[in-house]
Amino acid sequence: MGLFDSLQTALESLGHNKLRSFLTTLGVIVGVASVIVMVALGTGATEAVKGQFRGLVPTN
């Protein structure tokens, strides 16, 4: 089975299972968005704590 045949079979399968394809795509989108949000929140919290510590340290 060549690359073209595999691609054709995959596209036919996507066409026959539209709901499953939609739900899988939606799950991937939600999962990736969740990871991005968690990383952004972690980075923001880290920077906020660093800023608070910078405010505590006296400058010369």
N, CA, C, O and CB atoms as a CASP TS submission, in Angstrom:
PFRMAT TS
TARGET T0000
AUTHOR 0000-0000-0000
METHOD Language model
MODEL 1
PARENT N/A
ATOM      1  N   MET     1       0.859  -1.180   0.000  1.00  0.00           N
ATOM      2  CA  MET     1       0.000   0.000   0.000  1.00  0.00           C
ATOM      3  C   MET     1       0.903   1.240   0.000  1.00  0.00           C
ATOM      4  O   MET     1       1.734   1.425   0.889  1.00  0.00           O
ATOM      5  CB  MET     1      -0.976   0.000   1.242  1.00  0.00           C
ATOM      6  N   GLY     2       0.719   2.060  -0.998  1.00  0.00           N
ATOM      7  CA  GLY     2       1.551   3.239  -1.133  1.00  0.00           C
ATOM      8  C   GLY     2       1.012   4.417  -0.341  1.00  0.00           C
ATOM      9  O   GLY     2      -0.018   4.331   0.328  1.00  0.00           O
ATOM     10  N   LEU     3       1.727   5.495  -0.436  1.00  0.00           N
ATOM     11  CA  LEU     3       1.355   6.713   0.286  1.00  0.00           C
ATOM     12  C   LEU     3       0.010   7.246  -0.198  1.00  0.00           C
ATOM     13  O   LEU     3      -0.827   7.654   0.607  1.00  0.00           O
ATOM     14  CB  LEU     3       2.439   7.789   0.119  1.00  0.00           C
ATOM     15  N   PHE     4      -0.193   7.241  -1.506  1.00  0.00           N
ATOM     16  CA  PHE     4      -1.453   7.744  -2.062  1.00  0.00           C
ATOM     17  C   PHE     4      -2.638   6.909  -1.588  1.00  0.00           C
ATOM     18  O   PHE     4      -3.687   7.451  -1.240  1.00  0.00           O
ATOM     19  CB  PHE     4      -1.397   7.750  -3.595  1.00  0.00           C
ATOM     20  N   ASP     5      -2.468   5.590  -1.577  1.00  0.00           N
ATOM     21  CA  ASP     5      -3.545   4.706  -1.119  1.00  0.00           C
ATOM     22  C   ASP     5      -3.851   4.936   0.359  1.00  0.00           C
ATOM     23  O   ASP     5      -5.014   4.956   0.764  1.00  0.00           O
ATOM     24  CB  ASP     5      -3.169   3.232  -1.355  1.00  0.00           C
ATOM     25  N   SER     6      -2.823   5.107   1.144  1.00  0.00           N
ATOM     26  CA  SER     6      -3.019   5.362   2.577  1.00  0.00           C
ATOM     27  C   SER     6      -3.745   6.677   2.802  1.00  0.00           C
ATOM     28  O   SER     6      -4.643   6.758   3.639  1.00  0.00           O
ATOM     29  CB  SER     6      -1.675   5.376   3.311  1.00  0.00           C
ATOM     30  N   LEU     7      -3.363   7.698   2.063  1.00  0.00           N
ATOM     31  CA  LEU     7      -4.013   9.000   2.182  1.00  0.00           C
ATOM     32  C   LEU     7      -5.474   8.918   1.754  1.00  0.00           C
ATOM     33  O   LEU     7      -6.348   9.498   2.398  1.00  0.00           O
ATOM     34  CB  LEU     7      -3.273  10.048   1.341  1.00  0.00           C
ATOM     35  N   GLN     8      -5.733   8.207   0.679  1.00  0.00           N
ATOM     36  CA  GLN     8      -7.105   8.046   0.197  1.00  0.00           C
ATOM     37  C   GLN     8      -7.956   7.294   1.221  1.00  0.00           C
ATOM     38  O   GLN     8      -9.102   7.672   1.466  1.00  0.00           O
ATOM     39  CB  GLN     8      -7.117   7.304  -1.152  1.00  0.00           C
ATOM     40  N   THR     9      -7.415   6.248   1.812  1.00  0.00           N
ATOM     41  CA  THR     9      -8.140   5.489   2.832  1.00  0.00           C
ATOM     42  C   THR     9      -8.421   6.352   4.052  1.00  0.00           C
ATOM     43  O   THR     9      -9.513   6.293   4.617  1.00  0.00           O
ATOM     44  CB  THR     9      -7.348   4.243   3.240  1.00  0.00           C
ATOM     45  N   ALA    10      -7.449   7.147   4.459  1.00  0.00           N
ATOM     46  CA  ALA    10      -7.629   8.023   5.619  1.00  0.00           C
ATOM     47  C   ALA    10      -8.719   9.057   5.363  1.00  0.00           C
ATOM     48  O   ALA    10      -9.554   9.304   6.232  1.00  0.00           O
ATOM     49  CB  ALA    10      -6.313   8.726   5.968  1.00  0.00           C
ATOM     50  N   LEU    11      -8.718   9.654   4.189  1.00  0.00           N
ATOM     51  CA  LEU    11      -9.735  10.658   3.861  1.00  0.00           C
ATOM     52  C   LEU    11     -11.126  10.042   3.765  1.00  0.00           C
ATOM     53  O   LEU    11     -12.107  10.660   4.180  1.00  0.00           O
ATOM     54  CB  LEU    11      -9.386  11.351   2.547  1.00  0.00           C
ATOM     55  N   GLU    12     -11.219   8.835   3.224  1.00  0.00           N
ATOM     56  CA  GLU    12     -12.511   8.147   3.176  1.00  0.00           C
ATOM     57  C   GLU    12     -13.015   7.849   4.585  1.00  0.00           C
ATOM     58  O   GLU    12     -14.203   7.993   4.871  1.00  0.00           O
ATOM     59  CB  GLU    12     -12.400   6.843   2.364  1.00  0.00           C
ATOM     60  N   SER    13     -12.113   7.437   5.451  1.00  0.00           N
ATOM     61  CA  SER    13     -12.488   7.142   6.833  1.00  0.00           C
ATOM     62  C   SER    13     -12.965   8.398   7.549  1.00  0.00           C
ATOM     63  O   SER    13     -13.928   8.352   8.314  1.00  0.00           O
ATOM     64  CB  SER    13     -11.308   6.522   7.587  1.00  0.00           C
ATOM     65  N   LEU    14     -12.295   9.513   7.304  1.00  0.00           N
ATOM     66  CA  LEU    14     -12.736  10.781   7.896  1.00  0.00           C
ATOM     67  C   LEU    14     -14.126  11.156   7.404  1.00  0.00           C
ATOM     68  O   LEU    14     -14.935  11.679   8.170  1.00  0.00           O
ATOM     69  CB  LEU    14     -11.742  11.904   7.568  1.00  0.00           C
ATOM     70  N   GLY    15     -14.406  10.898   6.151  1.00  0.00           N
ATOM     71  CA  GLY    15     -15.715  11.210   5.584  1.00  0.00           C
ATOM     72  C   GLY    15     -16.825  10.338   6.150  1.00  0.00           C
ATOM     73  O   GLY    15     -17.948  10.805   6.339  1.00  0.00           O
ATOM     74  N   HIS    16     -16.518   9.085   6.420  1.00  0.00           N
ATOM     75  CA  HIS    16     -17.534   8.171   6.942  1.00  0.00           C
ATOM     76  C   HIS    16     -17.789   8.378   8.431  1.00  0.00           C
ATOM     77  O   HIS    16     -18.884   8.093   8.917  1.00  0.00           O
ATOM     78  CB  HIS    16     -17.116   6.736   6.691  1.00  0.00           C
ATOM     79  N   ASN    17     -16.809   8.861   9.145  1.00  0.00           N
ATOM     80  CA  ASN    17     -16.921   9.038  10.597  1.00  0.00           C
ATOM     81  C   ASN    17     -16.815  10.518  10.946  1.00  0.00           C
ATOM     82  O   ASN    17     -15.900  10.929  11.661  1.00  0.00           O
ATOM     83  CB  ASN    17     -15.827   8.225  11.341  1.00  0.00           C
ATOM     84  N   LYS    18     -17.737  11.304  10.449  1.00  0.00           N
ATOM     85  CA  LYS    18     -17.651  12.756  10.617  1.00  0.00           C
ATOM     86  C   LYS    18     -17.746  13.175  12.074  1.00  0.00           C
ATOM     87  O   LYS    18     -16.993  14.043  12.515  1.00  0.00           O
ATOM     88  CB  LYS    18     -18.742  13.436   9.822  1.00  0.00           C
ATOM     89  N   LEU    19     -18.658  12.577  12.828  1.00  0.00           N
ATOM     90  CA  LEU    19     -18.809  12.950  14.235  1.00  0.00           C
ATOM     91  C   LEU    19     -17.560  12.588  15.021  1.00  0.00           C
ATOM     92  O   LEU    19     -17.078  13.384  15.827  1.00  0.00           O
ATOM     93  CB  LEU    19     -20.036  12.264  14.848  1.00  0.00           C
ATOM     94  N   ARG    20     -17.040  11.402  14.793  1.00  0.00           N
ATOM     95  CA  ARG    20     -15.828  10.977  15.492  1.00  0.00           C
ATOM     96  C   ARG    20     -14.657  11.888  15.133  1.00  0.00           C
ATOM     97  O   ARG    20     -13.869  12.259  16.004  1.00  0.00           O
ATOM     98  CB  ARG    20     -15.490   9.512  15.150  1.00  0.00           C
ATOM     99  N   SER    21     -14.539  12.246  13.862  1.00  0.00           N
ATOM    100  CA  SER    21     -13.465  13.138  13.428  1.00  0.00           C
ATOM    101  C   SER    21     -13.598  14.509  14.077  1.00  0.00           C
ATOM    102  O   SER    21     -12.610  15.096  14.519  1.00  0.00           O
ATOM    103  CB  SER    21     -13.467  13.277  11.902  1.00  0.00           C
ATOM    104  N   PHE    22     -14.833  15.016  14.130  1.00  0.00           N
ATOM    105  CA  PHE    22     -15.072  16.319  14.751  1.00  0.00           C
ATOM    106  C   PHE    22     -14.723  16.288  16.232  1.00  0.00           C
ATOM    107  O   PHE    22     -14.053  17.192  16.732  1.00  0.00           O
ATOM    108  CB  PHE    22     -16.532  16.745  14.563  1.00  0.00           C
ATOM    109  N   LEU    23     -15.174  15.253  16.935  1.00  0.00           N
ATOM    110  CA  LEU    23     -14.908  15.169  18.371  1.00  0.00           C
ATOM    111  C   LEU    23     -13.415  14.997  18.660  1.00  0.00           C
ATOM    112  O   LEU    23     -12.899  15.556  19.628  1.00  0.00           O
ATOM    113  CB  LEU    23     -15.694  14.009  18.985  1.00  0.00           C
ATOM    114  N   THR    24     -12.734  14.233  17.831  1.00  0.00           N
ATOM    115  CA  THR    24     -11.291  14.063  18.007  1.00  0.00           C
ATOM    116  C   THR    24     -10.561  15.377  17.784  1.00  0.00           C
ATOM    117  O   THR    24      -9.675  15.741  18.556  1.00  0.00           O
ATOM    118  CB  THR    24     -10.754  12.995  17.051  1.00  0.00           C
ATOM    119  N   THR    25     -10.936  16.089  16.724  1.00  0.00           N
ATOM    120  CA  THR    25     -10.322  17.389  16.445  1.00  0.00           C
ATOM    121  C   THR    25     -10.599  18.368  17.572  1.00  0.00           C
ATOM    122  O   THR    25      -9.706  19.103  17.995  1.00  0.00           O
ATOM    123  CB  THR    25     -10.837  17.956  15.118  1.00  0.00           C
ATOM    124  N   LEU    26     -11.826  18.381  18.056  1.00  0.00           N
ATOM    125  CA  LEU    26     -12.187  19.260  19.167  1.00  0.00           C
ATOM    126  C   LEU    26     -11.381  18.919  20.417  1.00  0.00           C
ATOM    127  O   LEU    26     -10.927  19.817  21.126  1.00  0.00           O
ATOM    128  CB  LEU    26     -13.686  19.159  19.463  1.00  0.00           C
ATOM    129  N   GLY    27     -11.204  17.640  20.687  1.00  0.00           N
ATOM    130  CA  GLY    27     -10.412  17.216  21.842  1.00  0.00           C
ATOM    131  C   GLY    27      -8.965  17.663  21.744  1.00  0.00           C
ATOM    132  O   GLY    27      -8.379  18.107  22.730  1.00  0.00           O
ATOM    133  N   VAL    28      -8.393  17.547  20.562  1.00  0.00           N
ATOM    134  CA  VAL    28      -7.005  17.981  20.363  1.00  0.00           C
ATOM    135  C   VAL    28      -6.892  19.488  20.553  1.00  0.00           C
ATOM    136  O   VAL    28      -5.951  19.963  21.189  1.00  0.00           O
ATOM    137  CB  VAL    28      -6.500  17.580  18.957  1.00  0.00           C
ATOM    138  N   ILE    29      -7.839  20.241  20.010  1.00  0.00           N
ATOM    139  CA  ILE    29      -7.814  21.702  20.140  1.00  0.00           C
ATOM    140  C   ILE    29      -7.931  22.112  21.600  1.00  0.00           C
ATOM    141  O   ILE    29      -7.186  22.974  22.066  1.00  0.00           O
ATOM    142  CB  ILE    29      -8.948  22.340  19.319  1.00  0.00           C
ATOM    143  N   VAL    30      -8.867  21.499  22.326  1.00  0.00           N
ATOM    144  CA  VAL    30      -9.047  21.829  23.744  1.00  0.00           C
ATOM    145  C   VAL    30      -7.807  21.447  24.544  1.00  0.00           C
ATOM    146  O   VAL    30      -7.387  22.193  25.429  1.00  0.00           O
ATOM    147  CB  VAL    30     -10.290  21.114  24.315  1.00  0.00           C
ATOM    148  N   GLY    31      -7.221  20.299  24.245  1.00  0.00           N
ATOM    149  CA  GLY    31      -6.020  19.865  24.952  1.00  0.00           C
ATOM    150  C   GLY    31      -4.842  20.796  24.731  1.00  0.00           C
ATOM    151  O   GLY    31      -4.153  21.160  25.684  1.00  0.00           O
ATOM    152  N   VAL    32      -4.606  21.180  23.503  1.00  0.00           N
ATOM    153  CA  VAL    32      -3.496  22.087  23.192  1.00  0.00           C
ATOM    154  C   VAL    32      -3.734  23.452  23.828  1.00  0.00           C
ATOM    155  O   VAL    32      -2.811  24.052  24.378  1.00  0.00           O
ATOM    156  CB  VAL    32      -3.320  22.232  21.663  1.00  0.00           C
ATOM    157  N   ALA    33      -4.966  23.941  23.755  1.00  0.00           N
ATOM    158  CA  ALA    33      -5.287  25.234  24.369  1.00  0.00           C
ATOM    159  C   ALA    33      -5.086  25.179  25.878  1.00  0.00           C
ATOM    160  O   ALA    33      -4.615  26.147  26.475  1.00  0.00           O
ATOM    161  CB  ALA    33      -6.735  25.645  24.042  1.00  0.00           C
ATOM    162  N   SER    34      -5.437  24.063  26.498  1.00  0.00           N
ATOM    163  CA  SER    34      -5.254  23.918  27.945  1.00  0.00           C
ATOM    164  C   SER    34      -3.781  23.969  28.324  1.00  0.00           C
ATOM    165  O   SER    34      -3.405  24.614  29.303  1.00  0.00           O
ATOM    166  CB  SER    34      -5.872  22.607  28.432  1.00  0.00           C
ATOM    167  N   VAL    35      -2.962  23.294  27.554  1.00  0.00           N
ATOM    168  CA  VAL    35      -1.522  23.312  27.837  1.00  0.00           C
ATOM    169  C   VAL    35      -0.971  24.721  27.675  1.00  0.00           C
ATOM    170  O   VAL    35      -0.176  25.166  28.503  1.00  0.00           O
ATOM    171  CB  VAL    35      -0.768  22.335  26.908  1.00  0.00           C
ATOM    172  N   ILE    36      -1.372  25.426  26.635  1.00  0.00           N
ATOM    173  CA  ILE    36      -0.901  26.794  26.411  1.00  0.00           C
ATOM    174  C   ILE    36      -1.323  27.702  27.556  1.00  0.00           C
ATOM    175  O   ILE    36      -0.526  28.514  28.028  1.00  0.00           O
ATOM    176  CB  ILE    36      -1.437  27.340  25.079  1.00  0.00           C
ATOM    177  N   VAL    37      -2.569  27.574  28.009  1.00  0.00           N
ATOM    178  CA  VAL    37      -3.056  28.408  29.114  1.00  0.00           C
ATOM    179  C   VAL    37      -2.289  28.098  30.393  1.00  0.00           C
ATOM    180  O   VAL    37      -1.921  29.019  31.122  1.00  0.00           O
ATOM    181  CB  VAL    37      -4.568  28.193  29.335  1.00  0.00           C
ATOM    182  N   MET    38      -2.042  26.831  30.680  1.00  0.00           N
ATOM    183  CA  MET    38      -1.325  26.462  31.905  1.00  0.00           C
ATOM    184  C   MET    38       0.113  26.989  31.882  1.00  0.00           C
ATOM    185  O   MET    38       0.608  27.474  32.900  1.00  0.00           O
ATOM    186  CB  MET    38      -1.323  24.932  32.084  1.00  0.00           C
ATOM    187  N   VAL    39       0.774  26.900  30.750  1.00  0.00           N
ATOM    188  CA  VAL    39       2.140  27.426  30.641  1.00  0.00           C
ATOM    189  C   VAL    39       2.133  28.938  30.815  1.00  0.00           C
ATOM    190  O   VAL    39       3.001  29.487  31.494  1.00  0.00           O
ATOM    191  CB  VAL    39       2.770  27.046  29.279  1.00  0.00           C
ATOM    192  N   ALA    40       1.162  29.616  30.208  1.00  0.00           N
ATOM    193  CA  ALA    40       1.076  31.073  30.338  1.00  0.00           C
ATOM    194  C   ALA    40       0.804  31.477  31.781  1.00  0.00           C
ATOM    195  O   ALA    40       1.406  32.428  32.281  1.00  0.00           O
ATOM    196  CB  ALA    40      -0.021  31.630  29.422  1.00  0.00           C
ATOM    197  N   LEU    41      -0.094  30.768  32.454  1.00  0.00           N
ATOM    198  CA  LEU    41      -0.371  31.077  33.861  1.00  0.00           C
ATOM    199  C   LEU    41       0.859  30.839  34.731  1.00  0.00           C
ATOM    200  O   LEU    41       1.151  31.630  35.628  1.00  0.00           O
ATOM    201  CB  LEU    41      -1.544  30.233  34.373  1.00  0.00           C
ATOM    202  N   GLY    42       1.569  29.764  34.469  1.00  0.00           N
ATOM    203  CA  GLY    42       2.788  29.481  35.230  1.00  0.00           C
ATOM    204  C   GLY    42       3.847  30.543  35.022  1.00  0.00           C
ATOM    205  O   GLY    42       4.497  30.971  35.976  1.00  0.00           O
ATOM    206  N   THR    43       4.023  30.969  33.794  1.00  0.00           N
ATOM    207  CA  THR    43       5.003  32.016  33.493  1.00  0.00           C
ATOM    208  C   THR    43       4.594  33.336  34.130  1.00  0.00           C
ATOM    209  O   THR    43       5.432  34.039  34.695  1.00  0.00           O
ATOM    210  CB  THR    43       5.161  32.190  31.976  1.00  0.00           C
ATOM    211  N   GLY    44       3.320  33.674  34.044  1.00  0.00           N
ATOM    212  CA  GLY    44       2.835  34.912  34.652  1.00  0.00           C
ATOM    213  C   GLY    44       2.980  34.900  36.161  1.00  0.00           C
ATOM    214  O   GLY    44       3.374  35.905  36.753  1.00  0.00           O
ATOM    215  N   ALA    45       2.669  33.778  36.791  1.00  0.00           N
ATOM    216  CA  ALA    45       2.810  33.677  38.245  1.00  0.00           C
ATOM    217  C   ALA    45       4.272  33.785  38.657  1.00  0.00           C
ATOM    218  O   ALA    45       4.593  34.425  39.659  1.00  0.00           O
ATOM    219  CB  ALA    45       2.215  32.357  38.753  1.00  0.00           C
ATOM    220  N   THR    46       5.150  33.166  37.893  1.00  0.00           N
ATOM    221  CA  THR    46       6.583  33.248  38.192  1.00  0.00           C
ATOM    222  C   THR    46       7.071  34.688  38.111  1.00  0.00           C
ATOM    223  O   THR    46       7.801  35.154  38.986  1.00  0.00           O
ATOM    224  CB  THR    46       7.389  32.364  37.227  1.00  0.00           C
ATOM    225  N   GLU    47       6.668  35.382  37.068  1.00  0.00           N
ATOM    226  CA  GLU    47       7.084  36.781  36.920  1.00  0.00           C
ATOM    227  C   GLU    47       6.486  37.657  38.016  1.00  0.00           C
ATOM    228  O   GLU    47       7.143  38.591  38.477  1.00  0.00           O
ATOM    229  CB  GLU    47       6.674  37.316  35.543  1.00  0.00           C
ATOM    230  N   ALA    48       5.271  37.382  38.437  1.00  0.00           N
ATOM    231  CA  ALA    48       4.650  38.162  39.510  1.00  0.00           C
ATOM    232  C   ALA    48       5.400  37.974  40.820  1.00  0.00           C
ATOM    233  O   ALA    48       5.635  38.939  41.547  1.00  0.00           O
ATOM    234  CB  ALA    48       3.179  37.763  39.683  1.00  0.00           C
ATOM    235  N   VAL    49       5.773  36.745  41.121  1.00  0.00           N
ATOM    236  CA  VAL    49       6.524  36.479  42.354  1.00  0.00           C
ATOM    237  C   VAL    49       7.904  37.121  42.279  1.00  0.00           C
ATOM    238  O   VAL    49       8.373  37.696  43.261  1.00  0.00           O
ATOM    239  CB  VAL    49       6.654  34.955  42.601  1.00  0.00           C
ATOM    240  N   LYS    50       8.556  37.030  41.128  1.00  0.00           N
ATOM    241  CA  LYS    50       9.866  37.678  40.972  1.00  0.00           C
ATOM    242  C   LYS    50       9.748  39.183  41.187  1.00  0.00           C
ATOM    243  O   LYS    50      10.608  39.789  41.827  1.00  0.00           O
ATOM    244  CB  LYS    50      10.454  37.385  39.573  1.00  0.00           C
ATOM    245  N   GLY    51       8.691  39.786  40.656  1.00  0.00           N
ATOM    246  CA  GLY    51       8.482  41.223  40.831  1.00  0.00           C
ATOM    247  C   GLY    51       8.267  41.590  42.285  1.00  0.00           C
ATOM    248  O   GLY    51       8.752  42.627  42.739  1.00  0.00           O
ATOM    249  N   GLN    52       7.550  40.759  43.018  1.00  0.00           N
ATOM    250  CA  GLN    52       7.341  41.029  44.439  1.00  0.00           C
ATOM    251  C   GLN    52       8.647  40.917  45.210  1.00  0.00           C
ATOM    252  O   GLN    52       8.904  41.719  46.108  1.00  0.00           O
ATOM    253  CB  GLN    52       6.302  40.067  45.021  1.00  0.00           C
ATOM    254  N   PHE    53       9.471  39.942  44.875  1.00  0.00           N
ATOM    255  CA  PHE    53      10.756  39.808  45.555  1.00  0.00           C
ATOM    256  C   PHE    53      11.691  40.965  45.210  1.00  0.00           C
ATOM    257  O   PHE    53      12.460  41.414  46.061  1.00  0.00           O
ATOM    258  CB  PHE    53      11.411  38.478  45.190  1.00  0.00           C
ATOM    259  N   ARG    54      11.633  41.447  43.977  1.00  0.00           N
ATOM    260  CA  ARG    54      12.457  42.599  43.606  1.00  0.00           C
ATOM    261  C   ARG    54      12.061  43.825  44.417  1.00  0.00           C
ATOM    262  O   ARG    54      12.909  44.653  44.749  1.00  0.00           O
ATOM    263  CB  ARG    54      12.330  42.895  42.101  1.00  0.00           C
ATOM    264  N   GLY    55      10.785  43.942  44.735  1.00  0.00           N
ATOM    265  CA  GLY    55      10.320  45.071  45.532  1.00  0.00           C
ATOM    266  C   GLY    55      10.766  44.989  46.977  1.00  0.00           C
ATOM    267  O   GLY    55      10.827  46.016  47.654  1.00  0.00           O
ATOM    268  N   LEU    56      11.080  43.806  47.470  1.00  0.00           N
ATOM    269  CA  LEU    56      11.509  43.635  48.855  1.00  0.00           C
ATOM    270  C   LEU    56      12.991  43.920  49.052  1.00  0.00           C
ATOM    271  O   LEU    56      13.416  44.296  50.144  1.00  0.00           O
ATOM    272  CB  LEU    56      11.201  42.236  49.315  1.00  0.00           C
ATOM    273  N   VAL    57      13.771  43.741  48.002  1.00  0.00           N
ATOM    274  CA  VAL    57      15.223  43.903  48.110  1.00  0.00           C
ATOM    275  C   VAL    57      15.569  45.386  48.039  1.00  0.00           C
ATOM    276  O   VAL    57      15.194  46.069  47.086  1.00  0.00           O
ATOM    277  CB  VAL    57      15.962  43.112  46.988  1.00  0.00           C
ATOM    278  N   PRO    58      16.285  45.884  49.049  1.00  0.00           N
ATOM    279  CA  PRO    58      16.672  47.304  48.994  1.00  0.00           C
ATOM    280  C   PRO    58      17.725  47.541  47.912  1.00  0.00           C
ATOM    281  O   PRO    58      18.584  46.693  47.672  1.00  0.00           O
ATOM    282  CB  PRO    58      17.211  47.773  50.365  1.00  0.00           C
ATOM    283  N   THR    59      17.646  48.693  47.270  1.00  0.00           N
ATOM    284  CA  THR    59      18.623  49.047  46.240  1.00  0.00           C
ATOM    285  C   THR    59      19.697  49.931  46.852  1.00  0.00           C
ATOM    286  O   THR    59      19.458  50.641  47.830  1.00  0.00           O
ATOM    287  CB  THR    59      17.940  49.764  45.042  1.00  0.00           C
ATOM    288  N   ASN    60      20.875  49.875  46.264  1.00  0.00           N
ATOM    289  CA  ASN    60      22.004  50.683  46.779  1.00  0.00           C
ATOM    290  C   ASN    60      21.971  52.074  46.237  1.00  0.00           C
ATOM    291  O   ASN    60      22.838  52.884  46.563  1.00  0.00           O
ATOM    292  CB  ASN    60      23.335  50.043  46.434  1.00  0.00           C
TER
END
